Amino acid sequence: MSLETSDKADLDKRNQKMESDVELTEKSESQSQNVSDSPAPSVCCFSDLYFPRRYIVTILATLGMVVVYCMRTNVGITMITILDEEAHMKVGTQQAKWNLPTVEWNTRMAELLHSLFYIGFFLSQLPSGYLTTKWPCNKTYGACILFSACLNVLLPVSIEHLGYTISCVIRFLQGVGEGFLYPAVYGVLRHWTTTNDRGRLVAAVLTGTYTGAIVGFPISGIITHYISWEYVYYVSSGMCILWYFAWLCFVFEKPSHDTSISQSEFEYIIKNQGKYNIEYENLKVPYRQILTSLPVVSLSLCHFARNWVIILLLTNEPYYLSMFGFSVAENGVYSSIPHVLLVLCTFTSGYIADFLQLNPKYSTTFIRKLLTGIGFIAQAGCFFVLTFLQTGAPVLVVLSLAMGFFGLSVSGWQVNYYDLSSRYANIIVSVSSSFAALAGVITPLVAGEFLSSNSLRGWNLTFYVTGAIVLFAALVFLVFGSGEEQPWANPPDGIVLIQKVDPLARKPYTIESNHKVPSKEEPSHKENVFLDPTPEQINKVVNRMSTAAKKD
């Protein structure tokens, strides 16, 4: 009897809390309509000492991209010391000279090593998209970076002592682990961004992928030039491990799980996200509609072109610049210059997109196509210009312009996932990344064939292919791309949606009926009807919460 009394008391408290929340929502909506229009002043000044939690999440997510992409540059710098026959003349100290790798690999072996990373990346894309809907995205994001960092520590030993095959296995496993990177971070940002600031915050995080090259190339080049090539891997892995513990301490999966978030910021995020971030138990992912959607297909082509360019430069840019006689240290510094302009333009593109969104004359579709079209078409032109250049300085200028134009497109196609469906953004990312990962497999193999002659002619052929791919992706996106929410983004009609039980969340659960009823004022318009939960439904939710609490 005491247990039943306790359950009834819990139900009464829960119902009272639900009623108070409804009253609070109605009151806040009637008091101010400007909350969703001008979020910055109302949120950023919660108190003199309070820093908005969503900005902390954004900063740490950006740093995660920085350290993992910094780590990806390690092998590219090491390949210079293996493939360049004059590498011993391009390092700065006797210690560095005597510690150069002694293995004898050719360009095909080097490119296969790069390719295996992206084969693993490709194979884990679809599983990662599904698993990030089941696992906490914040923990998945941190774990995949930690896993790759631990494997990275083993690479110097495997390259020098364990042999080529073991090195290939390690790179393949690194690719499998990092395949969770994008679905997980988009899953985190889904809960921590709103439509008002999504362009800026997502662009900031994606800036980290390009900042990694700015940090990684100089550090790798200087350490290899003055100390020893092995320490490059230890420094990069150490940064990833330190970042992981900071991420683990400060980032929660959702605002409702964060005990240190202010009530003002929490209400702002929930209000401006609407119902699209609510997770339901009986809602199935529309995989068929996603896979056959033309906007998703055009988005995937843009992602493929992006991967082709980034992977080509991350793995081969130092080798390309070595054709112009730079030392290893100079090579590392100069390789980062195009990525500096890329980061600046990527960051700027987020503000451009959000500024254009304020003008009602410009639709989201127009903004996404404008930025993507300018960025991709201008970049393709720069790659064609590179085929006519023969000296180092002009090459650096044009290569930097190519990457700068590419940065403008980031707030075009790369934010477009949330436009098509905020609810399924991480699923669309996994589908897009699966196709784009093929570029990671193909690019090193194609480059290995073209560059086997160790001449600029091979690079010219590579740039012709690269420019054509980027131009084709731009044209497809301009024709079939969209910035509008897709029909399959919302739950189907005629079902009762029960919100998932989340014991860590601070808000009560609701039950939504998706049955349609006609409106008296607008007979042709239909709306969702929100029904009060029945006692049986409430008991069902409470029982599930009790079971989950006992398991914890």
Disulfide bonds with the S-S distance in Angstrom:
none
